[in-house]
Amino acid sequence: MNINDIFTVKIDKMINEGKGIARVGKFPVFIDNVCPEDIVKIRISKVNKNYAYGELIEITQPSQYRTKPKCPFHNLCGSCNWQHINYEMQLKQKRNIVAETIKNISGIDVKVEEVIPSPKIYEYRCKVQLPVSQTKVSKRLLSGYFKKNSHELINIKCCKLHNNIINEINEFFKETSAKYKISAYNEKTHKGMLRHIIYRCSSDLKQILIIFVINDNAVSTNLKKISDELINKYPNITGICANCNTKKSNVILSDKTDTISGNNYYIETLDKIKYKISSNSFFQVNPYCAKLMFNKVKELININNPSILDAYSGVSSFGIWLSSIAKKVVCIEEVVSASSDAVDNIKLNNINNIEIINGDAEKSFKKLINDGIKFDVSIIDPPRKGCSYTAVENLIKLTSKYIIYVSCNPSTLARDLKILYDNSFVPIIAQPIDMFPNTAHIETIVLFENKCI
């Protein structure tokens, strides 16, 4: 097989990165923008020792599971990549990805349940981070997402995954920005003011928080003026902030955030539980599905009055949700703003059995061990990179009965699963939940039981 060779192949299935896999003989080839059971003509673009990449030339025979994407930029945009696959098949493929990734990386067979579907498969994103650029001649402001594998911005007026009020506000902002001479940041010259626009909103759309990420250490008069105009036009905007980030870096947010108008947070309400969420604090992007996830974790805890550790806890989303069934909950979160929100959320919900620890999880685990503390149940929801080996080892020492691992990355989940298994914490069940419809991303909840007790 050589670069530029052309083959007609049938797509077997989708894989973890969101590509489809076909075989030329027994040699695997990975291809974008395909659907299981498509028959397609491809051109080989890269050949490695054990696999190759192919570019789609033509869909010779479309799969019965192929559907028309709602977004005209679907084949170009790097944001969502599965709109062309019908939803039932998306769920089937995600379950297979979780099962195969765990098996291939850990070597362990785990019972993987059918994926819990999202209540909404469009307009579900309540957190949106949009990079900004500017046309060379007219200086018109653009925002959207990058093309796949590039830094070329696609100007998107209406993303089908965003709540539509976000699309509307964003278009109004771009149209109005010329009047206030709002310039876009250029990463090559390190000039221009606006780097990103971040929108966060409650699931009922009654509270909207906007964060302008700026290449400056102070908020300009014009940015304040356009903020006033936004709030006057859209009363559901409860706060506008500026995050000051002057670093030559791809990191979106700095630690410095100033409030321009209103609040620097919004309130999310799920089943009468209220969460205060500040501009820099983590909360699930799909709150409609988050509620299902919180309830599933509660269902898996079959101990009366347990002591619970909630690590990587953010604004104490799990801790607060589970406090009604717990003797005590200890929440650990490294981000200061999120820990501060968690303290406020305890008061907001009149809860008296939660302790908040602001600090690095690994170091906090060690201190709890030294203090002789142990928990019936530990819940961890780490970032995509998973946990460090030491953190997992210490978590094992802290937990007497069950560990519940919530992961947005099947690969790091499988890696950490092997460590837990080798230390007598056996995976009982894996429950995928579709937090990110129309994309290849998948959230998974795994229940581990300590077989040494």
C-alpha positions as CSV (number, residue, x, y, z in Angstrom):
1,M,0.0,0.0,0.0
2,N,1.3,3.4,-1.0
3,I,0.2,7.1,-0.7
4,N,-2.3,8.1,-3.3
5,D,-3.4,4.5,-3.9
6,I,-7.2,4.4,-4.4
7,F,-9.5,1.7,-3.0
8,T,-13.2,1.0,-2.5
9,V,-13.9,-0.2,1.0
10,K,-16.7,-0.9,3.4
11,I,-16.7,0.9,6.8
12,D,-16.8,-1.6,9.7
13,K,-17.2,0.7,12.7
14,M,-16.2,4.0,14.4
15,I,-13.2,4.3,16.7
16,N,-12.2,6.4,19.7
17,E,-11.0,9.5,17.8
18,G,-14.3,9.6,15.8
19,K,-12.9,8.2,12.5
20,G,-14.3,5.1,10.7
21,I,-12.3,2.0,10.2
22,A,-12.2,-0.1,7.0
23,R,-9.8,-2.8,5.9
24,V,-7.8,-3.3,2.7
25,G,-7.3,-7.0,3.0
26,K,-6.5,-7.2,6.7
27,F,-4.8,-3.8,6.8
28,P,-6.8,-1.2,8.8
29,V,-7.4,2.2,7.3
30,F,-8.9,5.2,9.2
31,I,-11.2,7.7,7.4
32,D,-13.1,10.8,8.4
33,N,-16.7,11.7,7.5
34,V,-17.8,8.1,7.1
35,C,-20.6,6.1,8.6
36,P,-20.8,2.4,9.6
37,E,-21.7,0.3,6.5
38,D,-20.9,3.0,4.0
39,I,-19.2,1.7,0.9
40,V,-16.7,4.5,-0.1
41,K,-13.9,5.2,-2.5
42,I,-10.8,6.5,-0.6
43,R,-7.3,7.8,-1.4
44,I,-4.5,6.7,0.9
45,S,-3.0,9.8,2.5
46,K,-0.5,8.3,5.1
47,V,0.9,4.8,5.6
48,N,2.3,3.6,8.9
49,K,3.7,0.1,9.8
50,N,0.4,-1.3,11.2
51,Y,-2.3,1.1,9.8
52,A,-3.0,3.8,7.2
53,Y,-5.1,6.9,6.9
54,G,-7.4,7.5,3.9
55,E,-9.2,10.5,2.5
56,L,-12.8,10.2,1.4
57,I,-13.2,10.7,-2.4
58,E,-16.8,9.4,-2.9
59,I,-19.6,7.6,-1.1
60,T,-20.3,4.8,-3.5
61,Q,-23.2,3.4,-1.5
62,P,-24.4,5.2,1.6
63,S,-25.2,3.3,4.7
64,Q,-28.8,3.0,6.0
65,Y,-27.5,4.7,9.1
66,R,-26.3,7.8,7.3
67,T,-28.3,11.0,7.7
68,K,-28.1,14.5,6.4
69,P,-26.2,16.9,8.8
70,K,-28.1,19.9,10.0
71,C,-25.0,22.1,9.8
72,P,-23.6,23.1,6.4
73,F,-20.1,23.2,7.9
74,H,-20.2,19.7,9.2
75,N,-17.5,18.2,6.9
76,L,-15.2,21.1,7.6
77,C,-15.6,22.1,11.2
78,G,-13.6,20.4,13.9
79,S,-16.3,20.8,16.6
80,C,-18.8,18.0,16.0
81,N,-18.1,15.2,13.6
82,W,-21.0,12.7,13.8
83,Q,-24.1,14.6,12.6
84,H,-24.1,12.4,9.5
85,I,-24.7,9.3,11.7
86,N,-28.3,8.7,13.0
87,Y,-28.6,8.9,16.7
88,E,-29.3,5.2,17.5
89,M,-26.2,4.2,15.6
90,Q,-24.1,6.9,17.4
91,L,-25.1,5.3,20.7
92,K,-24.3,1.8,19.5
93,Q,-20.9,2.9,18.3
94,K,-20.1,4.8,21.5
95,R,-20.9,1.7,23.6
96,N,-18.6,-0.4,21.4
97,I,-15.8,2.2,21.7
98,V,-16.0,2.1,25.5
99,A,-16.0,-1.7,25.6
100,E,-13.2,-2.1,23.1
101,T,-11.0,0.6,24.5
102,I,-11.2,-0.8,28.0
103,K,-10.5,-4.4,26.7
104,N,-7.6,-3.4,24.4
105,I,-5.8,-1.1,26.9
106,S,-6.5,-2.9,30.2
107,G,-7.0,-6.5,29.0
108,I,-10.0,-6.7,31.3
109,D,-13.6,-7.6,30.3
110,V,-16.1,-5.2,31.8
111,K,-19.9,-5.3,31.5
112,V,-20.7,-2.2,29.4
113,E,-24.4,-1.1,29.6
114,E,-26.3,0.5,26.8
115,V,-25.6,4.2,26.5
116,I,-27.9,6.5,28.4
117,P,-29.1,8.9,25.7
118,S,-29.1,12.7,26.1
119,P,-32.5,14.3,26.5
120,K,-31.5,16.8,23.8
121,I,-29.2,16.0,20.9
122,Y,-29.2,19.5,19.5
123,E,-29.0,22.9,21.4
124,Y,-27.6,21.2,24.5
125,R,-24.4,23.0,25.0
126,C,-24.6,25.5,27.8
127,K,-20.9,26.4,27.7
128,V,-19.3,27.6,24.5
129,Q,-15.8,28.8,23.9
130,L,-15.4,30.6,20.5
131,P,-12.0,31.8,19.1
132,V,-12.1,35.1,17.3
133,S,-10.5,36.5,14.2
134,Q,-10.9,39.5,11.8
135,T,-11.1,40.0,8.1
136,K,-8.0,41.7,6.6
137,V,-9.8,44.5,4.6
138,S,-13.2,45.2,6.2
139,K,-12.0,44.3,9.8
140,R,-15.2,42.4,10.3
141,L,-15.2,40.3,13.5
142,L,-15.4,36.5,13.0
143,S,-16.0,33.7,15.5
144,G,-16.7,30.1,15.3
145,Y,-14.5,26.9,15.3
146,F,-11.4,25.8,13.6
147,K,-11.3,23.6,10.5
148,K,-10.2,20.0,11.3
149,N,-6.5,19.8,12.1
150,S,-5.9,23.5,11.4
151,H,-6.0,27.0,12.9
152,E,-8.2,28.3,10.1
153,L,-11.3,29.8,11.6
154,I,-14.8,29.0,10.2
155,N,-17.2,31.9,10.9
156,I,-20.3,30.1,12.2
157,K,-23.5,32.1,12.6
158,C,-25.6,29.2,14.0
159,C,-24.1,26.2,15.6
160,K,-26.7,23.5,16.0
161,L,-25.2,22.2,19.3
162,H,-25.4,25.6,21.0
163,N,-28.5,26.8,22.8
164,N,-29.9,29.2,20.1
165,I,-29.9,32.3,22.4
166,I,-26.1,32.0,22.4
167,N,-26.0,32.0,18.6
168,E,-28.3,35.1,18.6
169,I,-26.3,37.1,21.2
170,N,-23.0,36.2,19.4
171,E,-24.2,37.4,16.0
172,F,-25.5,40.7,17.6
173,F,-22.1,41.1,19.3
174,K,-20.2,40.6,16.0
175,E,-22.5,43.0,14.1
176,T,-22.2,45.7,16.8
177,S,-18.4,45.3,17.4
178,A,-17.4,47.5,14.5
179,K,-19.2,50.5,16.1
180,Y,-17.0,50.1,19.1
181,K,-13.8,49.2,17.2
182,I,-13.4,45.8,18.9
183,S,-10.3,44.2,17.4
184,A,-9.5,40.5,17.2
185,Y,-6.3,39.1,18.6
186,N,-3.7,37.9,16.1
187,E,-1.6,35.1,17.5
188,K,1.2,35.7,15.0
189,T,1.7,39.4,15.8
190,H,0.4,39.2,19.4
191,K,-1.7,42.3,18.6
192,G,-5.5,42.9,18.8
193,M,-7.7,42.8,21.9
194,L,-10.3,40.0,21.8
195,R,-9.0,36.4,21.9
196,H,-12.1,34.3,22.7
197,I,-15.7,34.8,23.6
198,I,-17.1,32.4,26.2
199,Y,-20.8,32.0,26.8
200,R,-22.3,30.1,29.8
201,C,-26.0,29.7,30.5
202,S,-28.4,27.9,32.7
203,S,-30.4,25.0,31.3
204,D,-33.6,27.1,31.5
205,L,-31.8,29.9,29.6
206,K,-32.8,32.5,32.2
207,Q,-29.2,33.3,33.3
208,I,-26.4,34.0,30.8
209,L,-22.8,34.8,31.6
210,I,-20.4,36.2,29.0
211,I,-16.6,36.2,29.4
212,F,-14.5,38.1,27.0
213,V,-10.9,36.8,26.9
214,I,-8.7,39.9,26.2
215,N,-5.1,40.5,25.3
216,D,-4.8,43.3,27.9
217,N,-4.6,43.8,31.6
218,A,-7.4,46.3,31.8
219,V,-10.9,46.6,30.3
220,S,-11.3,49.2,27.6
221,T,-14.0,51.9,27.6
222,N,-15.4,50.5,24.4
223,L,-15.7,47.0,25.8
224,K,-17.6,48.4,28.7
225,K,-19.9,50.2,26.3
226,I,-20.7,47.2,24.1
227,S,-21.3,45.2,27.3
228,D,-23.9,47.7,28.4
229,E,-25.6,47.4,25.0
230,L,-25.6,43.7,25.2
231,I,-27.3,43.7,28.7
232,N,-29.8,46.3,27.6
233,K,-30.9,44.2,24.6
234,Y,-30.8,40.8,26.4
235,P,-32.1,41.0,29.9
236,N,-31.2,37.3,30.6
237,I,-27.5,38.3,30.5
238,T,-26.9,38.4,34.3
239,G,-23.1,39.2,34.0
240,I,-20.3,40.1,31.7
241,C,-16.6,39.5,32.6
242,A,-13.2,40.1,31.1
243,N,-10.5,37.5,31.5
244,C,-7.1,39.2,31.0
245,N,-4.7,36.9,29.2
246,T,-1.6,38.5,27.6
247,K,0.4,35.3,27.4
248,K,1.7,34.0,24.1
249,S,0.0,30.7,24.7
250,N,-2.9,28.5,23.5
251,V,-4.2,28.3,27.0
252,I,-7.6,30.1,26.9
253,L,-8.1,31.4,30.4
254,S,-5.7,33.1,32.8
255,D,-6.2,33.4,36.6
256,K,-7.3,37.1,36.3
257,T,-10.9,37.8,35.7
258,D,-12.6,41.2,36.1
259,T,-16.3,41.9,36.3
260,I,-17.5,44.4,33.7
261,S,-21.2,44.3,34.6
262,G,-23.6,42.3,36.8
263,N,-22.4,39.1,38.4
264,N,-19.3,37.0,37.7
265,Y,-21.3,33.8,38.0
266,Y,-24.7,32.3,37.0
267,I,-27.0,29.9,38.8
268,E,-27.9,26.5,37.4
269,T,-31.0,24.8,38.9
270,L,-31.5,21.0,38.5
271,D,-34.4,19.4,40.3
272,K,-34.5,22.3,42.9
273,I,-30.7,21.9,43.6
274,K,-28.9,25.2,42.8
275,Y,-25.4,25.5,41.6
276,K,-23.5,28.8,41.6
277,I,-21.0,28.6,38.8
278,S,-18.3,31.3,38.3
279,S,-16.6,32.2,35.0
280,N,-13.6,29.9,35.6
281,S,-15.4,27.1,37.4
282,F,-16.1,23.7,35.7
283,F,-19.6,22.4,35.2
284,Q,-20.9,19.9,32.7
285,V,-21.6,21.5,29.3
286,N,-24.8,19.5,28.9
287,P,-26.8,20.0,32.1
288,Y,-29.8,18.2,30.7
289,C,-27.7,15.1,30.6
290,A,-25.8,15.9,33.8
291,K,-28.9,15.4,35.9
292,L,-29.2,11.8,34.5
293,M,-25.5,11.2,35.3
294,F,-25.9,12.5,38.9
295,N,-28.9,10.3,39.4
296,K,-27.1,7.2,38.0
297,V,-24.2,7.7,40.4
298,K,-26.7,8.0,43.3
299,E,-28.4,4.8,42.1
300,L,-25.0,2.9,42.1
301,I,-24.4,3.8,45.8
302,N,-26.3,1.0,47.6
303,I,-24.9,1.7,51.1
304,N,-27.0,3.3,53.9
305,N,-25.6,6.6,55.2
306,P,-22.2,6.3,53.6
307,S,-19.2,8.6,54.0
308,I,-18.3,9.9,50.5
309,L,-15.2,11.4,49.0
310,D,-15.9,13.7,45.9
311,A,-12.6,14.3,44.2
312,Y,-12.0,16.7,41.3
313,S,-15.3,18.0,42.6
314,G,-15.6,21.4,40.8
315,V,-18.5,23.3,42.3
316,S,-19.4,20.2,44.3
317,S,-21.8,19.0,41.7
318,F,-21.8,15.3,42.8
319,G,-21.2,16.1,46.5
320,I,-24.3,18.3,46.8
321,W,-26.4,15.9,44.7
322,L,-25.5,13.0,47.0
323,S,-25.5,14.8,50.3
324,S,-29.1,13.7,51.1
325,I,-28.0,10.1,51.2
326,A,-24.7,10.6,52.9
327,K,-23.4,10.7,56.5
328,K,-20.7,13.1,55.3
329,V,-19.2,14.3,52.0
330,V,-15.7,15.6,51.6
331,C,-15.1,17.5,48.3
332,I,-11.6,18.2,46.9
333,E,-11.0,20.8,44.2
334,E,-7.8,22.5,43.1
335,V,-9.4,25.5,41.3
336,V,-9.9,28.3,43.8
337,S,-13.0,29.8,42.2
338,A,-14.7,26.4,42.0
339,S,-14.0,25.7,45.7
340,S,-15.4,29.1,46.6
341,D,-18.5,28.4,44.5
342,A,-18.8,25.0,46.4
343,V,-18.8,26.8,49.7
344,D,-21.5,29.1,48.5
345,N,-23.5,26.2,47.0
346,I,-23.6,24.5,50.4
347,K,-25.2,27.6,51.9
348,L,-27.5,28.0,48.8
349,N,-28.9,24.5,49.3
350,N,-28.9,24.6,53.2
351,I,-26.6,21.6,53.5
352,N,-24.6,20.9,56.6
353,N,-22.7,17.6,56.0
354,I,-20.2,18.7,53.3
355,E,-16.6,19.7,53.9
356,I,-14.7,21.6,51.1
357,I,-11.0,21.2,50.6
358,N,-9.2,23.5,48.2
359,G,-6.1,21.8,47.0
360,D,-4.4,19.3,44.6
361,A,-6.1,15.9,44.7
362,E,-2.9,13.9,45.0
363,K,-1.6,16.0,48.0
364,S,-5.0,16.1,49.6
365,F,-5.3,12.3,49.4
366,K,-2.0,11.9,51.1
367,K,-3.0,14.3,54.0
368,L,-6.3,12.4,54.5
369,I,-4.4,9.1,54.7
370,N,-2.0,10.6,57.2
371,D,-5.0,11.7,59.3
372,G,-6.3,8.2,59.3
373,I,-9.5,9.0,57.3
374,K,-11.3,6.5,55.1
375,F,-14.4,6.6,53.0
376,D,-17.1,4.1,52.2
377,V,-17.4,5.5,48.6
378,S,-15.0,7.6,46.6
379,I,-16.2,9.4,43.4
380,I,-13.6,10.8,41.0
381,D,-14.3,12.9,37.9
382,P,-10.8,13.9,36.7
383,P,-9.9,15.8,33.5
384,R,-9.2,14.0,30.2
385,K,-5.7,13.1,31.2
386,G,-7.0,11.0,34.0
387,C,-5.3,10.6,37.4
388,S,-1.6,10.2,38.2
389,Y,-0.5,6.8,39.3
390,T,0.2,8.1,42.9
391,A,-3.3,9.6,43.0
392,V,-4.9,6.3,42.1
393,E,-2.8,4.4,44.7
394,N,-3.8,6.9,47.4
395,L,-7.4,6.7,46.4
396,I,-7.3,3.0,46.9
397,K,-5.9,3.5,50.4
398,L,-8.7,6.0,51.2
399,T,-11.6,3.8,50.1
400,S,-13.1,0.9,51.9
401,K,-15.9,-0.3,49.6
402,Y,-16.6,1.4,46.3
403,I,-14.9,3.7,43.8
404,I,-17.0,5.4,41.2
405,Y,-14.9,6.7,38.3
406,V,-16.5,9.3,36.0
407,S,-14.5,9.8,32.8
408,C,-14.7,11.7,29.5
409,N,-11.8,9.8,28.0
410,P,-12.1,6.0,27.5
411,S,-8.3,5.6,27.0
412,T,-7.2,7.1,30.3
413,L,-10.2,5.5,32.0
414,A,-8.9,2.1,30.8
415,R,-5.3,2.9,31.9
416,D,-6.5,3.8,35.4
417,L,-9.0,0.9,35.5
418,K,-6.0,-1.5,35.2
419,I,-4.3,0.1,38.2
420,L,-7.5,-0.2,40.3
421,Y,-8.1,-3.8,39.2
422,D,-4.5,-4.8,40.1
423,N,-5.2,-3.5,43.6
424,S,-8.3,-5.5,44.2
425,F,-10.9,-2.9,43.0
426,V,-12.9,-4.9,40.4
427,P,-15.0,-3.1,37.8
428,I,-18.6,-4.2,38.3
429,I,-20.3,-2.2,35.6
430,A,-19.5,0.5,33.0
431,Q,-22.3,2.9,32.2
432,P,-21.7,5.2,29.2
433,I,-23.8,8.3,29.1
434,D,-24.1,10.6,26.0
435,M,-23.0,14.0,27.3
436,F,-21.9,15.0,23.8
437,P,-24.4,14.0,21.1
438,N,-23.3,14.3,17.4
439,T,-19.7,14.1,18.4
440,A,-17.4,11.2,19.1
441,H,-16.9,12.1,22.8
442,I,-18.5,9.9,25.4
443,E,-18.8,10.1,29.2
444,T,-18.5,6.8,31.2
445,I,-19.3,5.9,34.8
446,V,-17.5,2.8,36.2
447,L,-18.4,1.2,39.5
448,F,-15.5,-0.6,41.3
449,E,-15.9,-2.8,44.3
450,N,-13.2,-3.6,46.8
451,K,-12.9,-7.4,46.7
452,C,-10.6,-7.4,49.8
453,I,-13.4,-6.7,52.2
